[in-house]
Amino acid sequence: MSFLGDIERFIATNLYPNRVAIAIGLVVLLVAAIVAARRRGWFAAARRHPGRTGAVVVLALAIGLPSAWYLGSPLFIRTSLNEPAPTAAAPTSSPEPAATSTPTEASAAPSPAPTPTPAPTLAAPRSGTFTGADEFHFGRGTATLIETAPGAWTVRFEDFSVRNGPDLYVYVSPDAAGYVETAIELGLLKATDGSFNMELPAGVVPTDAASVVIWCKQFAVQFAVAPLATEG
């Protein structure tokens, strides 16, 4: 599907910015085509062969409508999700066994107090602001990479919005510019708008995380990226 991705990028970067002029030009061409068809008698020929004409129309619709829906529906379909922000787990310690005394122990020197186990230190959150890949692939809001417990990581999306598309996935990438093959996959994007959480796979430590990426896996097209920096 890489060639489809190339076509999509060409449309997004070259045609979309000029969409108004292109739409006007297409309307003019359509009117000119209708006038030419009437003058050449194409409509009369189609009426003389209704069976052939109907077959061509049905075939065109059978191919065109599903393709147009798959590629075009993300332009107007939106989904929204709002979840509470994740919280770091409070450290817990095992209770010390209660001390018992005997007559012999009572006269002995007091035992030293047990040394408390230090609480695990969690990594500082890293956050960044989304920007779209181009004018068509917009992206807004923030992404924050949070260690919620030792070895457990979550990406928090806040006030997020992105252009919808087919097969959108979330990645944590070691490249601040966006997706690379070694990026960590978090799964399908939960929603195009809102504030929500996406967890990293268990046992994965993103020591070299540099960005959070919205990536169309099927067409290999980047939609948005949020370069990460340590908060504070």
Short mmCIF file of the C-alpha atoms (twelve columns), coordinates in Angstrom:
data_MODEL
# 
_entry.id   MODEL 
# 
loop_
_atom_site.group_PDB 
_atom_site.id 
_atom_site.type_symbol 
_atom_site.label_atom_id 
_atom_site.label_alt_id 
_atom_site.label_comp_id 
_atom_site.label_asym_id 
_atom_site.label_seq_id 
_atom_site.Cartn_x 
_atom_site.Cartn_y 
_atom_site.Cartn_z 
_atom_site.pdbx_PDB_model_num 
ATOM 1   C CA . MET A 1   0.000   0.000   0.000   1 
ATOM 2   C CA . SER A 2   3.041   2.307   -0.082  1 
ATOM 3   C CA . PHE A 3   2.007   3.661   -3.500  1 
ATOM 4   C CA . LEU A 4   -1.355  4.654   -2.027  1 
ATOM 5   C CA . GLY A 5   0.511   6.437   0.733   1 
ATOM 6   C CA . ASP A 6   2.538   8.323   -1.875  1 
ATOM 7   C CA . ILE A 7   -0.683  9.350   -3.615  1 
ATOM 8   C CA . GLU A 8   -2.211  10.447  -0.299  1 
ATOM 9   C CA . ARG A 9   0.859   12.522  0.582   1 
ATOM 10  C CA . PHE A 10  0.831   14.124  -2.879  1 
ATOM 11  C CA . ILE A 11  -2.833  15.071  -2.482  1 
ATOM 12  C CA . ALA A 12  -2.271  16.401  1.039   1 
ATOM 13  C CA . THR A 13  0.775   18.504  0.227   1 
ATOM 14  C CA . ASN A 14  0.021   19.664  -3.327  1 
ATOM 15  C CA . LEU A 15  -3.705  19.484  -4.038  1 
ATOM 16  C CA . TYR A 16  -5.336  20.148  -0.662  1 
ATOM 17  C CA . PRO A 17  -3.835  23.640  -0.198  1 
ATOM 18  C CA . ASN A 18  -5.350  24.568  -3.597  1 
ATOM 19  C CA . ARG A 19  -8.651  22.781  -3.032  1 
ATOM 20  C CA . VAL A 20  -10.884 25.792  -3.766  1 
ATOM 21  C CA . ALA A 21  -9.314  26.517  -7.150  1 
ATOM 22  C CA . ILE A 22  -9.298  22.803  -7.994  1 
ATOM 23  C CA . ALA A 23  -12.987 22.439  -7.067  1 
ATOM 24  C CA . ILE A 24  -13.923 25.354  -9.318  1 
ATOM 25  C CA . GLY A 25  -11.872 23.864  -12.149 1 
ATOM 26  C CA . LEU A 26  -13.546 20.462  -11.737 1 
ATOM 27  C CA . VAL A 27  -17.004 22.035  -11.897 1 
ATOM 28  C CA . VAL A 28  -16.044 23.855  -15.110 1 
ATOM 29  C CA . LEU A 29  -14.663 20.622  -16.610 1 
ATOM 30  C CA . LEU A 30  -17.822 18.705  -15.631 1 
ATOM 31  C CA . VAL A 31  -20.061 21.271  -17.324 1 
ATOM 32  C CA . ALA A 32  -17.854 21.210  -20.427 1 
ATOM 33  C CA . ALA A 33  -17.960 17.391  -20.498 1 
ATOM 34  C CA . ILE A 34  -21.777 17.364  -20.277 1 
ATOM 35  C CA . VAL A 35  -22.061 19.889  -23.123 1 
ATOM 36  C CA . ALA A 36  -19.622 17.883  -25.275 1 
ATOM 37  C CA . ALA A 37  -21.488 14.632  -24.537 1 
ATOM 38  C CA . ARG A 38  -24.810 16.147  -25.620 1 
ATOM 39  C CA . ARG A 39  -23.322 17.504  -28.840 1 
ATOM 40  C CA . ARG A 40  -21.731 14.165  -29.729 1 
ATOM 41  C CA . GLY A 41  -24.918 12.257  -28.996 1 
ATOM 42  C CA . TRP A 42  -23.511 10.142  -26.165 1 
ATOM 43  C CA . PHE A 43  -26.680 10.451  -24.093 1 
ATOM 44  C CA . ALA A 44  -28.819 9.320   -27.036 1 
ATOM 45  C CA . ALA A 45  -26.495 6.345   -27.584 1 
ATOM 46  C CA . ALA A 46  -26.781 5.415   -23.922 1 
ATOM 47  C CA . ARG A 47  -30.571 5.448   -24.170 1 
ATOM 48  C CA . ARG A 48  -30.428 3.157   -27.206 1 
ATOM 49  C CA . HIS A 49  -28.403 0.570   -25.239 1 
ATOM 50  C CA . PRO A 50  -29.888 0.623   -21.716 1 
ATOM 51  C CA . GLY A 51  -28.527 -2.797  -20.799 1 
ATOM 52  C CA . ARG A 52  -24.904 -1.918  -21.507 1 
ATOM 53  C CA . THR A 53  -25.278 1.496   -19.935 1 
ATOM 54  C CA . GLY A 54  -26.804 0.015   -16.783 1 
ATOM 55  C CA . ALA A 55  -24.012 -2.570  -16.485 1 
ATOM 56  C CA . VAL A 56  -21.320 0.108   -16.761 1 
ATOM 57  C CA . VAL A 57  -23.064 2.282   -14.170 1 
ATOM 58  C CA . VAL A 58  -23.504 -0.637  -11.727 1 
ATOM 59  C CA . LEU A 59  -19.860 -1.676  -12.118 1 
ATOM 60  C CA . ALA A 60  -18.641 1.871   -11.553 1 
ATOM 61  C CA . LEU A 61  -20.795 2.250   -8.446  1 
ATOM 62  C CA . ALA A 62  -19.768 -1.162  -7.063  1 
ATOM 63  C CA . ILE A 63  -16.111 -0.171  -7.262  1 
ATOM 64  C CA . GLY A 64  -16.333 3.549   -6.628  1 
ATOM 65  C CA . LEU A 65  -18.730 3.780   -3.688  1 
ATOM 66  C CA . PRO A 66  -16.900 1.414   -1.272  1 
ATOM 67  C CA . SER A 67  -13.538 2.958   -2.181  1 
ATOM 68  C CA . ALA A 68  -14.877 6.489   -1.765  1 
ATOM 69  C CA . TRP A 69  -16.434 5.601   1.597   1 
ATOM 70  C CA . TYR A 70  -13.259 3.965   2.916   1 
ATOM 71  C CA . LEU A 71  -11.025 6.837   1.860   1 
ATOM 72  C CA . GLY A 72  -13.414 9.739   2.334   1 
ATOM 73  C CA . SER A 73  -15.475 8.864   5.424   1 
ATOM 74  C CA . PRO A 74  -12.660 9.771   7.860   1 
ATOM 75  C CA . LEU A 75  -12.955 13.366  6.654   1 
ATOM 76  C CA . PHE A 76  -16.301 13.782  8.421   1 
ATOM 77  C CA . ILE A 77  -16.480 10.913  10.950  1 
ATOM 78  C CA . ARG A 78  -15.213 11.967  14.379  1 
ATOM 79  C CA . THR A 79  -15.003 10.091  17.683  1 
ATOM 80  C CA . SER A 80  -14.618 11.560  21.167  1 
ATOM 81  C CA . LEU A 81  -13.402 10.074  24.461  1 
ATOM 82  C CA . ASN A 82  -12.694 11.584  27.890  1 
ATOM 83  C CA . GLU A 83  -10.986 9.532   30.611  1 
ATOM 84  C CA . PRO A 84  -9.568  10.572  33.995  1 
ATOM 85  C CA . ALA A 85  -5.853  11.238  34.090  1 
ATOM 86  C CA . PRO A 86  -3.660  8.414   35.401  1 
ATOM 87  C CA . THR A 87  -2.169  8.680   38.889  1 
ATOM 88  C CA . ALA A 88  1.133   7.360   40.111  1 
ATOM 89  C CA . ALA A 89  0.743   4.385   42.424  1 
ATOM 90  C CA . ALA A 90  1.542   5.107   46.062  1 
ATOM 91  C CA . PRO A 91  4.446   3.019   47.386  1 
ATOM 92  C CA . THR A 92  3.497   0.278   49.828  1 
ATOM 93  C CA . SER A 93  5.601   -1.469  52.435  1 
ATOM 94  C CA . SER A 94  5.097   -4.714  54.272  1 
ATOM 95  C CA . PRO A 95  4.032   -4.269  57.899  1 
ATOM 96  C CA . GLU A 96  6.691   -5.100  60.455  1 
ATOM 97  C CA . PRO A 97  5.828   -8.016  62.786  1 
ATOM 98  C CA . ALA A 98  4.818   -6.924  66.257  1 
ATOM 99  C CA . ALA A 99  7.606   -7.201  68.785  1 
ATOM 100 C CA . THR A 100 7.112   -9.517  71.775  1 
ATOM 101 C CA . SER A 101 9.056   -9.388  74.958  1 
ATOM 102 C CA . THR A 102 10.093  -11.918 77.570  1 
ATOM 103 C CA . PRO A 103 11.401  -11.272 81.052  1 
ATOM 104 C CA . THR A 104 14.920  -11.815 79.755  1 
ATOM 105 C CA . GLU A 105 14.423  -9.400  76.838  1 
ATOM 106 C CA . ALA A 106 12.907  -6.756  79.088  1 
ATOM 107 C CA . SER A 107 16.190  -6.312  80.888  1 
ATOM 108 C CA . ALA A 108 18.223  -6.351  77.682  1 
ATOM 109 C CA . ALA A 109 19.144  -3.302  75.651  1 
ATOM 110 C CA . PRO A 110 16.390  -2.083  73.218  1 
ATOM 111 C CA . SER A 111 16.659  -3.385  69.665  1 
ATOM 112 C CA . PRO A 112 17.452  -0.808  66.968  1 
ATOM 113 C CA . ALA A 113 14.514  0.417   64.904  1 
ATOM 114 C CA . PRO A 114 14.192  -1.328  61.512  1 
ATOM 115 C CA . THR A 115 15.526  0.622   58.553  1 
ATOM 116 C CA . PRO A 116 12.608  1.715   56.329  1 
ATOM 117 C CA . THR A 117 12.691  0.536   52.738  1 
ATOM 118 C CA . PRO A 118 13.104  3.543   50.423  1 
ATOM 119 C CA . ALA A 119 10.177  4.206   48.101  1 
ATOM 120 C CA . PRO A 120 10.881  3.579   44.391  1 
ATOM 121 C CA . THR A 121 11.654  6.685   42.387  1 
ATOM 122 C CA . LEU A 122 9.503   7.184   39.282  1 
ATOM 123 C CA . ALA A 123 10.833  8.890   36.168  1 
ATOM 124 C CA . ALA A 124 9.859   12.498  35.559  1 
ATOM 125 C CA . PRO A 125 6.996   12.914  33.040  1 
ATOM 126 C CA . ARG A 126 7.873   13.977  29.516  1 
ATOM 127 C CA . SER A 127 5.387   15.946  27.446  1 
ATOM 128 C CA . GLY A 128 5.025   17.667  24.097  1 
ATOM 129 C CA . THR A 129 2.572   19.470  21.833  1 
ATOM 130 C CA . PHE A 130 1.144   17.844  18.714  1 
ATOM 131 C CA . THR A 131 1.640   19.333  15.264  1 
ATOM 132 C CA . GLY A 132 0.243   17.939  12.042  1 
ATOM 133 C CA . ALA A 133 2.405   16.591  9.255   1 
ATOM 134 C CA . ASP A 134 0.963   19.195  6.864   1 
ATOM 135 C CA . GLU A 135 -2.069  21.418  6.339   1 
ATOM 136 C CA . PHE A 136 -4.326  18.428  5.690   1 
ATOM 137 C CA . HIS A 137 -3.004  16.149  8.468   1 
ATOM 138 C CA . PHE A 138 -3.633  18.492  11.398  1 
ATOM 139 C CA . GLY A 139 -2.882  17.621  15.024  1 
ATOM 140 C CA . ARG A 140 -3.515  19.528  18.259  1 
ATOM 141 C CA . GLY A 141 -3.230  18.993  22.004  1 
ATOM 142 C CA . THR A 142 -0.537  17.493  24.218  1 
ATOM 143 C CA . ALA A 143 0.919   14.064  24.918  1 
ATOM 144 C CA . THR A 144 2.596   13.190  28.226  1 
ATOM 145 C CA . LEU A 145 4.610   10.039  28.893  1 
ATOM 146 C CA . ILE A 146 4.083   9.064   32.544  1 
ATOM 147 C CA . GLU A 147 5.575   6.272   34.650  1 
ATOM 148 C CA . THR A 148 2.561   5.391   36.806  1 
ATOM 149 C CA . ALA A 149 4.341   2.598   38.706  1 
ATOM 150 C CA . PRO A 150 7.826   1.065   38.510  1 
ATOM 151 C CA . GLY A 151 8.049   -0.293  34.966  1 
ATOM 152 C CA . ALA A 152 4.478   0.728   34.004  1 
ATOM 153 C CA . TRP A 153 4.092   3.561   31.471  1 
ATOM 154 C CA . THR A 154 1.127   5.480   30.069  1 
ATOM 155 C CA . VAL A 155 0.739   8.159   27.390  1 
ATOM 156 C CA . ARG A 156 -1.815  10.781  28.420  1 
ATOM 157 C CA . PHE A 157 -3.564  12.722  25.645  1 
ATOM 158 C CA . GLU A 158 -4.973  16.120  26.695  1 
ATOM 159 C CA . ASP A 159 -7.278  18.375  24.623  1 
ATOM 160 C CA . PHE A 160 -6.337  16.185  21.673  1 
ATOM 161 C CA . SER A 161 -7.633  16.407  18.106  1 
ATOM 162 C CA . VAL A 162 -6.318  14.916  14.862  1 
ATOM 163 C CA . ARG A 163 -7.476  14.414  11.293  1 
ATOM 164 C CA . ASN A 164 -9.231  11.070  11.151  1 
ATOM 165 C CA . GLY A 165 -7.980  8.402   8.799   1 
ATOM 166 C CA . PRO A 166 -7.992  4.655   8.184   1 
ATOM 167 C CA . ASP A 167 -5.883  2.438   10.452  1 
ATOM 168 C CA . LEU A 168 -4.466  5.133   12.778  1 
ATOM 169 C CA . TYR A 169 -2.026  3.795   15.393  1 
ATOM 170 C CA . VAL A 170 -0.126  5.398   18.276  1 
ATOM 171 C CA . TYR A 171 3.638   4.977   18.648  1 
ATOM 172 C CA . VAL A 172 6.313   6.143   21.063  1 
ATOM 173 C CA . SER A 173 9.308   6.856   18.848  1 
ATOM 174 C CA . PRO A 174 13.030  7.342   19.584  1 
ATOM 175 C CA . ASP A 175 13.068  10.007  16.840  1 
ATOM 176 C CA . ALA A 176 11.709  13.464  17.717  1 
ATOM 177 C CA . ALA A 177 10.690  13.950  14.061  1 
ATOM 178 C CA . GLY A 178 8.247   11.057  14.148  1 
ATOM 179 C CA . TYR A 179 7.803   7.423   13.197  1 
ATOM 180 C CA . VAL A 180 10.677  4.973   12.731  1 
ATOM 181 C CA . GLU A 181 10.599  1.186   12.515  1 
ATOM 182 C CA . THR A 182 11.919  0.781   16.077  1 
ATOM 183 C CA . ALA A 183 9.062   2.833   17.563  1 
ATOM 184 C CA . ILE A 184 6.939   1.213   20.305  1 
ATOM 185 C CA . GLU A 185 3.389   0.442   19.173  1 
ATOM 186 C CA . LEU A 186 0.612   1.237   21.665  1 
ATOM 187 C CA . GLY A 187 -2.310  0.123   19.494  1 
ATOM 188 C CA . LEU A 188 -5.138  1.716   17.550  1 
ATOM 189 C CA . LEU A 189 -5.855  5.349   18.374  1 
ATOM 190 C CA . LYS A 190 -8.797  5.369   20.798  1 
ATOM 191 C CA . ALA A 191 -10.473 8.533   19.482  1 
ATOM 192 C CA . THR A 192 -9.894  11.512  17.211  1 
ATOM 193 C CA . ASP A 193 -10.807 14.007  19.957  1 
ATOM 194 C CA . GLY A 194 -10.693 14.219  23.735  1 
ATOM 195 C CA . SER A 195 -8.472  13.426  26.711  1 
ATOM 196 C CA . PHE A 196 -7.568  9.788   27.312  1 
ATOM 197 C CA . ASN A 197 -4.813  7.325   28.184  1 
ATOM 198 C CA . MET A 198 -2.942  4.669   26.225  1 
ATOM 199 C CA . GLU A 199 -0.684  2.194   28.000  1 
ATOM 200 C CA . LEU A 200 2.668   0.941   26.782  1 
ATOM 201 C CA . PRO A 201 3.090   -2.847  26.511  1 
ATOM 202 C CA . ALA A 202 3.944   -4.512  29.816  1 
ATOM 203 C CA . GLY A 203 7.658   -4.768  30.441  1 
ATOM 204 C CA . VAL A 204 8.638   -2.161  27.840  1 
ATOM 205 C CA . VAL A 205 10.787  0.677   29.190  1 
ATOM 206 C CA . PRO A 206 10.884  3.712   26.838  1 
ATOM 207 C CA . THR A 207 14.328  4.915   27.842  1 
ATOM 208 C CA . ASP A 208 14.957  6.617   24.489  1 
ATOM 209 C CA . ALA A 209 11.415  7.992   23.925  1 
ATOM 210 C CA . ALA A 210 11.588  11.225  21.935  1 
ATOM 211 C CA . SER A 211 8.071   11.651  20.506  1 
ATOM 212 C CA . VAL A 212 4.507   10.366  20.408  1 
ATOM 213 C CA . VAL A 213 3.324   9.703   16.848  1 
ATOM 214 C CA . ILE A 214 -0.045  9.227   15.144  1 
ATOM 215 C CA . TRP A 215 0.671   6.978   12.170  1 
ATOM 216 C CA . CYS A 216 -1.520  5.461   9.446   1 
ATOM 217 C CA . LYS A 217 -0.148  1.927   9.369   1 
ATOM 218 C CA . GLN A 218 -1.933  0.781   6.220   1 
ATOM 219 C CA . PHE A 219 -0.757  3.626   3.980   1 
ATOM 220 C CA . ALA A 220 2.481   4.429   5.887   1 
ATOM 221 C CA . VAL A 221 1.560   8.094   6.383   1 
ATOM 222 C CA . GLN A 222 2.363   10.210  9.439   1 
ATOM 223 C CA . PHE A 223 -0.560  12.311  10.654  1 
ATOM 224 C CA . ALA A 224 0.833   14.098  13.748  1 
ATOM 225 C CA . VAL A 225 3.794   14.095  16.134  1 
ATOM 226 C CA . ALA A 226 4.463   15.470  19.625  1 
ATOM 227 C CA . PRO A 227 8.193   15.797  20.472  1 
ATOM 228 C CA . LEU A 228 8.759   14.988  24.152  1 
ATOM 229 C CA . ALA A 229 10.699  17.005  26.724  1 
ATOM 230 C CA . THR A 230 11.054  16.554  30.482  1 
ATOM 231 C CA . GLU A 231 8.582   18.691  32.421  1 
ATOM 232 C CA . GLY A 232 9.849   21.453  34.654  1 
# 
